[in-house]
Amino acid sequence: IKNPNGYKQQVPNKPEPPPAPPFPHSSSLLNLQLITREVGLELYEDMALGRSFKDMCAQMYDKGKVFGYVHLYNGQEAVSTGFIKLLKQSDSIVSAYRCHVHALSKGVPARALMSELFGKTTGCCRGQGGSMHMFSKEHNLLGGFAFIGEGIPVATGAAFYSKYRRDVLKEKCDDVALAFFGDGTCNNGQFFECLNMAALWKLPIVFVVQNNLWAMNTSQLRATSDPEIWKKGPAFGMPGIHVDGMDVLKVREVAKEAIGRARRGEGPTLVECEAYLLRGHSVLDPDEPPDRGM
């Protein structure tokens, strides 16, 4: 495998994933629906904003304006844009420590996010959350979480609340929840527990795996018995699908069906978005090619 800088990763060859089981009510992903000029501009502008924001985060960190850790998202913007731009204001998202671009896609102002990184009271968490704990009640961003897997139960709880309002309180509610996390999280117990609960109760949630093939410096192939993460969905009775996470139109098409299933009350979906991370795990990692043959 080569990254854009041309260096090779010393890992075994990863087999190409076979076609995932088709979604109910969906057409072939090869026949991507055309989008309007306005939608295309919206998608492009959102991805460009995310990339520019993260580049500025790195610059501000180097200048000593931002403290602690900052985790960049360069290369994975299509995942955030492809999913979140299909949501309503009342839908919820939960992220991990790489949460800034998700917040931007959900509508949190860039100024409020950067102010939070600077520790200012004008930040979205009044300067108390920092880089890894972004939150916005107004935009239903239920948090960035520093520990891997920590946000998945929160997203599952948000989905349960939506279903409870609809089925028990008889309110008109079709809100969905999205949980964003990385491939390293998929060996965590909370991941499996929440897949089970979501499938059992048909919760309106989409589990979005952002797979960059590396959990920090550990190859996915050295840590996971079956690296095809999407297969874990059907094991719990929910659809699982693999998609090119660097193609925003393919991501959007998959997201449209997964979110639609959740709104219709048909239950959760597990989506594996394979998207290379063009920067290191955090800004503390050097940009020059590391020796990953460990």
NUSE-871724 format. One line per 10 residues: number of its first residue (from 1); their letters; for each residue y, z, x of N, C-alpha, C. Coordinates in Angstrom, 2 decimals, padded with zeros to 5 digits. Each point is the difference from the previous one (the first is absolute). Example, Ala and Ser with C-alpha at 12.3 -4.5 7.8 and 13.67 -1.06 7.14 Angstrom:
2
1) as) -005.69 007.80 013.19 001.19 000.00 -000.89 001.20 000.00 000.90  001.05 -000.72 -000.35 001.19 000.06 000.82 001.09 000.73 -000.77
! end
This chain:
294
1) iknpngykqq) -001.18 000.00 000.86 001.18 000.00 -000.86 001.23 000.00 000.89  000.99 -000.82 -000.32 001.25 -000.03 000.75 001.14 000.42 -000.90  000.96 000.71 000.59 001.21 000.31 -000.76 001.06 -001.03 000.37  001.17 000.02 -000.65 001.01 -001.03 000.28 000.46 -000.05 001.44  -000.20 001.08 000.77 000.41 -000.01 001.40 -001.04 -000.66 000.90  -001.15 -000.31 -000.57 -000.98 -000.76 000.75 -001.09 000.81 000.67  000.07 001.33 000.02 -001.04 000.75 000.70 -001.19 000.22 -000.92  -001.16 000.15 000.62 -001.23 000.14 -000.76 -000.35 001.47 -000.17  -000.53 000.31 -001.16 -000.53 001.34 -000.25 -001.48 -000.01 000.37  -000.41 001.00 000.72 -001.39 000.08 000.43 -000.83 000.70 -001.07
11) vpnkpepppa) -000.27 -000.71 -001.06 -000.81 000.55 -001.09 -001.02 -001.04 -000.40  -001.08 000.41 -000.62 -000.98 -000.97 -000.48 000.61 -000.91 -001.05  -000.60 -001.15 -000.17 000.49 -000.93 -001.01 -000.23 000.59 -001.39  001.03 -000.02 -000.81 -000.13 000.49 -001.38 -000.41 -001.16 -000.88  -001.08 000.15 -000.75 -000.44 -001.10 -000.86 001.02 -000.27 -001.09  000.09 -001.27 -000.39 000.88 -000.35 -001.10 -000.54 000.60 -001.29  000.86 000.67 -000.79 -000.50 000.59 -001.24 -000.39 -001.08 -001.00  -001.12 000.19 -000.68 -000.37 -000.97 -001.03 000.95 000.10 -001.18  000.00 -001.01 -000.86 000.88 000.06 -001.17 -000.27 001.25 -000.83  001.05 000.67 -000.39 -000.14 001.21 -000.80 -000.38 -000.35 -001.43
21) ppfphsssll) -000.60 000.95 -000.71 -000.30 -000.26 -001.41 001.27 -000.34 -000.75  -000.02 -001.02 -000.84 001.23 -000.40 -000.70 000.45 001.05 -000.98  001.32 000.09 -000.16 000.55 000.88 -001.02 -000.33 -000.55 -001.38  -000.19 000.87 -000.97 -000.07 -000.50 -001.37 001.34 -000.62 -000.38  -000.05 -001.03 -000.79 001.19 -000.67 -000.55 000.83 -000.71 001.06  -000.51 -000.19 001.22 000.85 -000.62 001.01 -000.49 -001.39 000.36  000.91 -000.83 000.44 -000.36 -001.32 000.49 -000.19 000.08 001.50  -000.44 -001.09 000.59 -000.25 -000.02 001.43 001.29 000.25 000.77  -000.11 000.80 001.05 001.18 000.27 000.82 000.43 -001.23 000.79  -000.88 -001.01 000.05 000.39 -001.22 000.69 001.06 -000.75 -000.80
31) nlqlitrevg) 000.04 000.24 -001.29 000.98 -000.66 -000.85 001.17 000.95 -000.25  000.77 000.25 001.04 001.10 000.94 -000.10 001.05 -000.54 -000.97  000.50 000.87 -000.83 001.00 -000.40 -000.96 001.32 -000.30 000.72  000.69 -001.03 -000.48 001.30 -000.32 000.55 000.99 001.10 -000.36  000.96 000.21 000.87 001.04 000.98 -000.27 001.34 -000.71 -000.08  000.93 000.61 -000.67 001.33 -000.60 -000.12 000.78 000.21 001.29  001.09 -000.72 000.12 000.87 000.15 001.17 000.54 001.42 000.07  000.36 000.57 -001.15 000.55 001.35 -000.04 -001.02 001.02 000.49  -001.25 -000.13 -000.45 -001.05 000.92 000.44 -000.26 -000.17 001.48  -000.04 -001.25 000.47 -000.21 -000.24 001.43 001.07 000.64 000.85
41) lelyedmalg) 001.25 -000.11 -000.43 001.09 000.63 000.74 -000.12 001.52 -000.02  -000.40 000.55 -001.15 -000.16 001.45 -000.11 -001.07 000.49 000.98  -001.12 -000.72 000.07 -001.07 000.40 000.91 000.44 -000.12 001.46  000.66 -001.10 000.31 000.46 -000.20 001.38 001.03 001.05 000.40  000.96 000.25 -000.86 001.05 000.96 000.32 -000.58 001.40 000.19  -000.98 000.35 -000.81 -000.60 001.33 000.12 -000.74 000.14 001.32  -000.75 -001.02 000.38 -000.73 000.06 001.27 000.97 -000.01 001.18  001.05 -000.82 -000.09 000.98 -000.06 001.08 000.73 001.33 000.15  000.32 000.64 -001.13 000.64 001.31 000.06 -000.91 001.02 000.66  -001.28 -000.03 -000.39 -000.95 000.94 000.60 -000.12 -000.17 001.50
51) rsfkdmcaqm) -000.07 -001.25 000.47 -000.12 -000.26 001.44 001.28 000.43 000.73  001.15 -000.35 -000.55 001.27 000.36 000.65 000.18 001.51 000.05  -000.38 000.67 -001.08 000.14 001.45 -000.05 -000.87 000.67 001.06  -001.23 -000.46 000.13 -000.89 000.62 000.99 000.44 -000.30 001.42  000.51 -001.19 000.24 000.54 -000.31 001.33 001.17 000.93 000.32  000.85 000.27 -001.00 001.13 000.90 000.22 -000.49 001.43 000.20  -001.07 000.39 -000.68 -000.58 001.34 000.22 -000.40 000.17 001.45  -000.64 -001.02 000.57 -000.42 000.06 001.40 001.21 000.11 000.91  001.07 -000.76 -000.28 001.20 000.05 000.82 000.66 001.38 -000.06  000.09 000.56 -001.20 000.63 001.30 -000.17 -000.83 001.11 000.66
61) ydkgkvfgyv) -001.32 -000.17 -000.02 -000.85 000.99 000.68 000.25 -000.05 001.51  000.09 -001.21 000.54 000.24 -000.15 001.44 001.35 000.59 000.40  000.97 000.00 -000.93 001.32 000.54 000.28 000.11 001.50 -000.27  -001.11 000.61 -000.42 000.00 001.43 -000.24 000.61 000.42 -001.33  000.15 -000.94 -000.92 000.58 000.32 -001.31 -001.05 000.53 -000.97  -001.26 -000.33 000.25 -001.10 000.39 -000.88 -000.95 000.88 000.81  -000.43 001.10 -000.60 -000.85 000.95 000.71 -001.41 000.01 -000.60  -000.94 000.56 000.74 -001.37 000.06 -000.48 -000.70 -001.33 000.20  -000.88 -000.33 -000.92 -000.75 -001.25 000.08 000.58 -001.03 -000.96  -000.09 -001.25 000.38 000.35 -001.10 -000.89 -001.11 -001.04 000.11
71) hlyngqeavs) -000.59 -000.36 -001.13 -001.11 -000.95 -000.03 000.50 -001.32 -000.60  -000.12 -001.06 000.76 000.51 -001.30 -000.42 -001.01 -000.73 -000.89  000.47 -001.06 -000.66 -000.80 -000.71 -001.00 000.01 -001.50 000.23  000.51 -000.41 001.16 000.18 -001.42 000.29 -001.32 -000.76 -000.09  -000.01 -001.03 -000.82 -001.20 -000.82 -000.19 -000.70 000.23 -001.32  000.29 001.12 -000.64 -000.70 000.34 -001.23 000.91 -000.04 -001.24  001.18 -000.58 000.15 000.97 000.00 -001.09 -000.52 -000.70 -001.26  -000.86 -001.00 000.17 -000.49 -000.74 -001.17 -000.81 000.89 -000.93  -000.63 001.04 000.54 -000.78 000.91 -000.84 000.93 000.78 -000.92  001.03 000.59 000.59 000.96 000.77 -000.79 000.69 -000.87 -001.04
81) tgfikllkqs) 000.52 -001.14 000.43 000.72 -000.89 -000.91 -000.91 -000.56 -001.09  -001.19 -000.45 000.40 -000.92 -000.63 -000.95 -000.42 000.91 -001.13  -000.12 001.29 000.29 -000.41 000.95 -001.04 001.19 000.60 -000.75  000.94 000.57 000.73 001.01 000.84 -000.63 000.99 -000.81 -000.83  000.23 -001.25 000.38 000.95 -000.81 -000.77 -000.55 -000.40 -001.37  -001.24 000.34 -000.29 -000.58 -000.23 -001.32 000.08 001.24 -000.90  000.50 001.10 000.53 -000.01 001.26 -000.73 001.24 000.17 -000.88  -000.12 000.90 -000.95 001.13 000.45 -000.81 000.62 001.23 000.66  001.19 000.35 -000.44 000.67 001.18 000.54 -000.82 001.26 -000.21  -000.71 000.07 -001.14 -000.75 001.21 -000.34 -001.35 000.10 000.70
91) dsivsayrch) -000.43 -001.07 000.67 -001.25 000.06 000.76 000.20 000.82 001.26  -001.07 000.59 000.48 000.07 000.89 001.16 -000.66 -000.62 001.22  000.53 000.32 001.16 -000.65 -000.37 001.25 -000.08 001.23 000.90  -001.06 000.02 000.79 -000.19 001.06 000.99 -000.36 -000.68 001.31  000.61 000.45 001.07 -000.20 -000.61 001.30 -000.49 001.04 001.00  -000.12 -000.43 001.25 -000.36 000.92 001.08 001.23 000.19 000.88  -000.18 000.14 001.30 001.15 000.23 000.87 000.74 -001.30 000.32  -000.60 -001.16 -000.30 000.64 -001.30 000.23 000.62 -000.44 -001.33  000.97 000.77 -000.50 000.40 -000.09 -001.40 001.34 -000.68 -000.25  000.76 -000.33 001.03 001.38 -000.46 -000.22 000.07 -001.32 -000.76
101) vhalskgvpa) -000.85 -000.96 000.35 000.07 -001.30 -000.63 -000.47 000.08 -001.46  -000.98 000.86 -000.27 -000.41 000.21 -001.40 001.18 000.53 -000.81  000.76 000.92 000.58 001.16 000.56 -000.69 001.05 -001.08 -000.26  000.23 -000.87 000.99 000.96 -001.09 -000.19 -000.45 -000.93 -001.12  -001.28 -000.36 000.00 -000.51 -000.90 -001.04 000.13 000.62 -001.39  -000.11 001.33 -000.08 000.09 000.67 -001.31 001.44 000.17 -000.45  000.95 -000.30 000.88 001.40 000.04 -000.40 000.83 001.11 000.60  -000.59 000.83 000.85 000.79 001.04 000.65 000.99 -000.66 000.95  001.29 000.33 -000.08 001.00 -000.67 000.85 -000.26 000.22 001.49  000.22 -001.04 000.79 -000.21 000.09 001.44 000.88 001.08 000.62
111) ralmselfgk) 001.22 000.16 -000.51 000.90 001.02 000.55 -000.57 001.41 -000.20  -000.60 000.23 -001.17 -000.58 001.32 -000.26 -001.20 000.27 000.91  -000.77 -001.04 000.29 -001.16 000.15 000.89 000.44 000.25 001.44  000.95 -000.79 000.48 000.46 000.19 001.38 000.70 001.34 000.15  000.74 000.42 -001.01 000.63 001.31 000.05 -001.05 001.10 000.10  -001.10 -000.18 -000.69 -001.09 000.97 000.08 -000.59 000.05 001.40  -000.16 -001.16 000.62 -000.50 -000.06 001.37 000.95 000.70 000.96  001.30 -000.07 -000.30 001.00 000.65 000.85 000.12 001.50 -000.30  -000.69 000.47 -001.04 000.06 001.41 -000.36 001.27 000.37 -000.74  000.62 -000.96 -000.68 001.25 000.27 -000.71 -000.26 000.46 -001.43
121) ttgccrgqgg) 000.95 000.75 -000.54 -000.13 000.48 -001.38 000.11 -001.13 -001.01  000.49 -001.17 000.42 000.08 -001.16 -000.88 -001.32 -000.76 -000.07  -001.01 000.47 000.70 -001.31 -000.65 -000.03 -000.71 000.23 -001.32  -001.05 -000.76 -000.24 -000.71 000.08 -001.28 -000.69 001.34 -000.19  -000.20 000.75 001.06 -000.55 001.37 -000.09 000.97 001.01 000.59  001.28 -000.33 -000.03 001.08 000.85 000.53 -000.19 000.33 001.49  -000.67 -000.88 000.70 -000.21 000.19 001.43 -001.11 000.94 000.36  -000.78 000.46 -000.97 -001.05 000.99 000.26 -001.39 -000.62 000.11  -000.13 -001.27 -000.39 -001.31 -000.63 000.03 -000.30 -000.70 001.31  001.02 -000.62 000.57 -000.21 -000.71 001.25 -000.75 -001.31 -000.22
131) smhmfskehn) -000.56 -000.53 001.07 -000.60 -001.33 -000.02 -001.25 -000.08 -000.86  -000.82 001.03 000.01 -001.33 -000.10 -000.61 -000.08 000.54 -001.41  001.09 000.51 -000.55 -000.08 000.66 -001.31 001.10 -000.51 -000.94  000.08 -001.30 -000.16 000.96 -000.58 -000.92 -000.41 000.27 -001.45  000.97 000.28 -000.84 -000.27 000.30 -001.41 001.21 -000.42 -000.81  -000.26 -000.53 -001.20 001.09 -000.33 -000.91 -000.50 000.12 -001.43  000.49 001.01 -000.70 -000.37 000.19 -001.40 000.47 -001.16 -000.85  001.22 -000.47 000.29 000.59 -001.08 -000.78 -000.84 -001.26 000.04  -000.60 -000.28 001.15 -000.76 -001.24 000.17 -001.50 000.22 -000.10  -000.43 001.21 -000.35 -001.43 000.33 -000.10 -000.75 -000.27 001.30
141) llggfafige) 000.67 000.27 001.11 -000.65 000.04 001.30 -000.44 001.45 000.19  -001.29 000.23 -000.13 -000.50 001.38 -000.03 -000.27 000.57 001.38  000.43 -000.71 001.02 -000.04 000.59 001.32 -000.68 -000.86 001.05  000.46 000.22 001.21 -000.75 -000.41 001.17 -000.69 001.25 000.51  -001.20 -000.14 000.54 -000.78 001.17 000.42 -000.46 -000.17 001.44  000.12 001.06 000.77 -000.29 -000.07 001.43 -001.49 000.01 000.30  -000.79 000.71 -000.80 -001.44 000.07 000.23 -000.69 -001.15 -000.72  -000.92 -000.66 000.67 -000.65 -001.15 -000.61 -000.82 000.45 -001.21  000.09 -000.79 -001.05 -000.73 000.30 -001.22 000.68 001.00 -000.90  001.04 000.64 000.47 000.65 001.07 -000.76 000.66 -000.52 -001.27
151) gipvatgaaf) 000.49 -001.24 000.02 000.70 -000.53 -001.16 -000.91 -000.57 -001.06  -001.25 -000.31 000.33 -000.89 -000.63 -000.98 -000.25 000.89 -001.21  -000.27 001.31 000.16 -000.14 000.85 -001.19 001.28 000.08 -000.83  001.16 -000.08 000.64 001.26 000.03 -000.74 000.12 -001.23 -000.88  -000.31 -001.16 000.55 000.03 -001.24 -000.79 -001.02 000.05 -001.12  -001.17 000.55 000.28 -001.04 000.13 -001.02 000.47 000.93 -001.12  000.70 001.06 000.37 000.56 000.90 -001.00 001.05 -000.67 -000.86  000.84 -000.85 000.62 001.00 -000.74 -000.76 -000.66 -000.94 -001.00  -001.08 -000.64 000.43 -000.74 -000.89 -000.90 -000.65 000.79 -001.14  -000.52 001.18 000.31 -000.59 000.85 -001.04 001.06 000.41 -001.02
161) yskyrrdvlk) 001.19 000.31 000.47 001.10 000.38 -000.89 000.35 -001.14 -000.96  000.02 -001.21 000.53 000.29 -001.16 -000.84 -001.07 -000.17 -001.08  -001.26 000.12 000.39 -001.09 -000.15 -000.97 000.01 001.14 -001.01  000.32 001.21 000.43 000.05 001.15 -000.89 001.10 -000.19 -001.06  001.14 -000.49 000.43 001.10 -000.24 -000.94 -000.42 -001.03 -001.06  -000.72 -001.02 000.44 -000.38 -001.06 -000.93 -001.15 000.42 -000.92  -001.06 000.59 000.58 -001.21 000.27 -000.77 000.02 001.32 -000.75  000.68 001.00 000.55 -000.02 001.33 -000.61 001.29 000.28 -000.77  001.13 -000.25 000.64 001.28 000.26 -000.67 000.43 -001.15 -000.91  -000.76 -001.11 000.07 000.26 -001.17 -000.85 001.41 -000.56 000.19
171) ekcddvalaf) 000.49 000.07 001.24 001.28 -000.60 000.32 -000.20 -001.44 000.42  001.04 -000.78 -000.14 -000.05 -001.37 000.47 000.25 000.00 001.51  -001.06 -000.16 000.76 000.12 000.10 001.46 -001.05 -000.91 000.65  000.47 -000.94 000.80 -000.92 -000.84 000.76 000.35 000.03 001.49  000.56 001.12 000.46 000.39 000.14 001.40 -001.24 -000.02 000.90  000.16 -000.57 001.16 -001.07 -000.04 000.99 000.47 000.68 001.28  -000.95 000.31 000.86 000.29 000.62 001.30 -000.63 -000.85 001.10  000.70 -000.11 001.12 -000.52 -000.67 001.18 -000.11 001.01 001.12  -001.12 -000.02 000.70 -000.19 000.84 001.18 -000.14 -000.90 001.22  000.91 000.13 000.96 -000.03 -000.79 001.23 -000.52 000.88 001.14
181) fgdgtcnngq) -000.93 -000.53 000.78 -000.53 000.75 001.14 -000.67 -000.98 000.96  -000.38 000.49 001.16 -000.57 -000.86 001.04 -001.51 000.04 000.04  -000.56 -000.87 000.84 -001.46 -000.08 000.10 -000.61 001.28 000.56  000.74 000.72 000.86 -000.54 001.24 000.54 -000.22 001.06 -001.06  000.73 -000.10 -001.11 -000.13 000.98 -001.08 -001.30 -000.18 -000.78  -000.60 -001.17 000.10 -001.15 -000.32 -000.85 -001.29 000.68 000.42  000.05 000.82 001.05 -001.14 000.84 000.34 000.29 001.46 -000.35  001.07 000.21 -000.74 000.44 001.35 -000.37 -000.58 000.37 -001.36  -000.39 001.26 -000.15 -000.64 000.44 -001.23 000.83 -000.17 -001.24  001.32 000.23 000.11 000.86 -000.13 -001.17 -000.01 -001.42 -000.56
191) ffeclnmaal) -000.16 -000.98 000.87 -000.06 -001.39 -000.43 -001.19 -000.20 -000.95  -001.16 000.46 000.39 -001.20 -000.19 -000.82 000.06 000.83 -001.28  000.51 001.21 000.09 000.11 000.84 -001.18 000.90 -000.63 -001.06  001.11 -000.58 000.46 000.94 -000.59 -000.95 -000.51 -001.33 -000.56  -000.73 -000.77 000.80 -000.63 -001.19 -000.55 -000.95 000.38 -001.13  -000.76 001.04 000.21 -000.95 000.45 -001.01 000.71 000.45 -001.28  001.02 000.83 000.14 000.74 000.49 -001.17 000.68 -001.13 -000.74  000.63 -000.92 000.75 000.72 -001.09 -000.63 -000.94 -000.91 -000.79  -001.18 -000.28 000.57 -000.97 -000.84 -000.70 -000.60 000.72 -001.20  -000.29 001.27 000.17 -000.61 000.80 -001.07 000.89 000.04 -001.23
201) wklpivfvvq) 001.30 000.20 000.22 000.94 000.16 -001.11 000.82 -001.26 -000.28  -000.33 -001.10 000.67 000.73 -001.27 -000.18 001.51 000.21 000.13  000.41 000.57 001.10 001.41 000.29 000.21 000.77 -001.27 000.38  001.26 -000.09 -000.41 000.82 -001.19 000.31 000.59 000.09 001.41  -000.83 -000.28 000.99 000.42 000.13 001.39 -000.56 -001.16 000.81  000.75 -000.41 001.02 -000.47 -001.00 000.96 000.03 000.64 001.37  -001.14 000.01 000.68 -000.11 000.52 001.36 000.21 -001.17 000.96  001.07 000.07 000.80 000.38 -001.11 000.88 -000.22 000.40 001.45  -001.00 -000.60 000.61 -000.32 000.27 001.41 000.76 -001.00 000.87  000.81 000.49 000.90 000.71 -000.83 000.96 -000.78 000.03 001.30
211) nnlwamntsq) -000.86 -000.98 000.18 -000.95 000.01 001.10 000.52 -000.83 001.17  000.39 000.68 001.08 000.44 -000.71 001.20 -001.07 000.05 001.09  -001.21 000.42 -000.38 -001.19 000.01 000.87 -000.03 001.15 001.00  001.08 000.77 000.07 000.07 001.09 000.96 000.49 001.27 -000.68  -000.69 001.11 000.24 000.48 001.32 -000.38 000.57 000.62 001.27  001.30 -000.14 000.18 000.66 000.29 001.27 -000.66 -000.86 001.08  -000.74 000.58 000.94 -000.64 -000.78 001.06 -001.51 -000.14 -000.20  -000.49 000.33 -001.18 -001.43 -000.10 -000.27 -000.29 -001.22 -000.85  -000.82 -000.89 000.51 -000.37 -001.19 -000.75 -000.74 000.40 -001.27  000.29 -000.70 -001.07 -000.68 000.24 -001.26 -001.51 -000.17 000.15
221) lratsdpeiw) -000.42 -000.93 000.86 -001.42 -000.28 000.17 -000.72 001.14 000.71  000.73 000.85 000.70 -000.63 001.12 000.69 000.00 001.28 -000.84  000.66 -000.05 -001.14 000.13 001.22 -000.80 -000.56 -000.13 -001.41  -000.31 -001.21 -000.44 -000.43 -000.23 -001.37 -001.33 -000.75 -000.01  -000.97 000.55 -000.71 -001.33 -000.63 -000.01 000.03 -001.37 -000.64  000.81 -000.16 -001.03 000.18 -001.31 -000.63 001.50 -000.29 -000.04  000.49 -000.87 000.88 001.46 -000.22 000.08 000.58 -000.76 -001.18  -000.81 -000.52 -000.89 000.51 -000.70 -001.17 000.34 001.03 -001.08  001.22 000.48 000.07 000.41 001.14 -000.83 -000.06 -000.32 -001.48  000.28 -001.23 -000.37 000.03 -000.37 -001.41 -001.33 000.28 -000.70
231) kkgpafgmpg) -001.09 000.02 000.76 -001.32 000.24 -000.59 -000.13 001.41 -000.56  000.84 000.91 000.45 -000.09 001.38 -000.51 000.44 000.08 -001.46  000.76 -000.98 -000.48 000.41 -000.01 -001.40 -001.18 -000.17 -000.95  -000.77 -001.10 000.13 -001.14 -000.20 -000.88 -001.02 001.14 000.06  -000.07 000.70 001.12 -000.92 001.13 000.09 000.35 001.09 -001.01  001.27 000.07 -000.40 000.44 000.99 -000.99 000.22 -000.64 -001.37  -000.35 -001.27 -000.15 000.12 -000.65 -001.28 001.37 -000.59 -000.29  000.77 -000.26 001.03 001.30 -000.65 -000.18 000.04 -001.28 000.83  000.82 -000.98 -000.37 000.10 -001.22 000.81 000.55 000.31 001.38  -000.52 -000.70 000.99 000.53 000.06 001.35 000.27 -001.41 000.47
241) ihvdgmdvlk) 001.10 -000.18 000.69 000.34 -001.35 000.45 000.70 000.04 001.35  -000.26 -001.02 000.79 000.64 -000.17 001.31 001.02 -001.11 -000.11  001.19 000.20 000.61 001.05 -001.02 -000.07 000.74 -000.03 001.34  000.52 -001.16 000.32 000.83 -000.17 001.19 001.32 000.73 -000.24  000.16 001.13 000.65 001.18 000.84 -000.21 001.26 -000.52 000.66  -000.09 -001.14 000.68 001.20 -000.59 000.61 000.47 -001.22 -000.78  -000.59 -000.24 -001.16 000.41 -001.09 -000.89 000.48 000.63 -001.30  001.30 000.03 -000.20 000.56 000.74 -001.13 -000.43 -000.59 -001.34  -000.22 -001.33 -000.07 -000.39 -000.60 -001.27 -001.44 000.36 -000.36  -000.87 000.06 000.99 -001.37 000.42 -000.28 -000.04 001.48 -000.40
251) vrevakeaig) 000.77 000.81 000.71 000.07 001.42 -000.35 000.53 000.17 -001.42  001.05 -000.74 -000.32 000.61 000.11 -001.32 -000.99 -000.38 -001.11  -000.79 -001.05 000.23 -000.95 -000.43 -001.01 -001.07 001.06 -000.24  -000.52 000.58 001.08 -000.98 001.08 -000.15 000.63 001.21 -000.67  001.22 000.34 000.43 000.69 001.16 -000.58 000.25 -000.18 -001.48  000.34 -001.22 -000.41 000.29 -000.26 -001.41 -001.21 000.32 -000.87  -001.18 -000.41 000.46 -001.21 000.26 -000.78 -000.38 001.48 000.04  000.10 000.62 001.17 -000.38 001.41 000.13 000.92 000.89 -000.83  001.30 -000.26 000.06 000.96 000.79 -000.78 -000.19 -000.28 -001.49  -000.27 -001.25 -000.34 -000.25 -000.35 -001.39 -001.21 000.71 -000.56
261) rarrgegptl) -001.07 000.08 000.79 -001.20 000.74 -000.44 000.35 001.45 -000.30  000.78 000.60 000.88 000.37 001.40 -000.18 000.83 000.18 -001.28  000.94 -000.90 -000.24 000.84 000.11 -001.20 -000.81 -000.18 -001.27  -001.02 -000.85 000.06 -000.82 -000.24 -001.19 -001.01 001.11 -000.26  -000.04 001.00 000.88 -000.95 001.09 -000.18 -001.39 -000.31 000.51  -000.13 -000.99 000.88 -001.30 -000.40 000.50 -000.40 000.70 001.29  000.83 000.90 000.48 -000.39 000.80 001.14 000.57 -000.44 001.33  -000.47 000.65 001.08 000.57 -000.20 001.34 -000.56 -001.21 000.72  000.66 -000.35 001.09 -000.42 -001.09 000.88 000.24 000.42 001.44  -000.91 -000.37 000.87 000.18 000.21 001.44 000.30 -001.34 000.65
271) veceayllrg) 001.14 -000.09 000.68 000.43 -001.25 000.66 000.14 000.26 001.49  -000.71 -000.78 000.80 000.11 000.07 001.46 000.90 -001.14 000.46  001.17 000.35 000.51 000.95 -000.98 000.53 -000.08 000.03 001.52  -000.53 -001.05 000.59 -000.10 -000.04 001.45 001.28 -000.58 000.57  000.77 000.84 000.68 001.32 -000.40 000.49 000.23 000.63 001.37  000.22 -000.83 001.00 000.17 000.51 001.36 001.33 000.72 000.14  -000.02 001.11 000.70 001.21 000.75 000.30 000.56 -000.48 001.33  001.21 -000.54 -000.02 000.55 -000.66 001.18 000.63 000.96 001.00  000.16 001.25 -000.38 000.50 001.02 000.92 -001.07 001.06 000.17  000.27 000.98 000.87 -000.97 001.05 000.24 -000.15 000.94 -001.19
281) hsvldpdepp) -000.91 000.96 000.14 -000.22 000.95 -001.08 001.30 000.71 -000.36  000.80 000.36 000.98 001.32 000.56 -000.24 000.94 -000.52 001.08  001.27 000.35 -000.10 000.95 -000.48 000.99 -000.26 000.60 001.38  -000.82 001.03 000.08 -000.33 000.59 001.29 -000.95 -000.88 000.80  -000.69 -000.93 -000.67 -000.92 -000.89 000.70 000.78 -001.11 000.68  -000.37 -000.37 001.22 000.71 -001.08 000.69 -000.24 -001.33 -000.67  000.99 -000.89 000.09 -000.14 -001.34 -000.62 -000.88 -000.92 000.83  -000.13 000.28 001.31 -000.85 -000.87 000.79 -001.46 000.24 -000.38  -000.86 -001.01 000.18 -001.39 000.10 -000.44 -000.71 001.20 000.62  -000.59 000.87 -000.82 -000.75 001.14 000.53 -001.41 -000.42 000.35
291) drgm) -000.70 000.84 000.76 -001.40 -000.24 000.31 -000.82 000.63 -001.11  -000.46 -000.83 -000.94 -000.75 000.53 -001.14 -001.51 -000.18 000.20  -000.42 -000.25 001.23 -001.42 -000.14 000.24 -000.66 001.34 000.26  000.44 001.04 -000.72 -000.51 001.34 000.22 -001.13 000.30 -000.97
! end
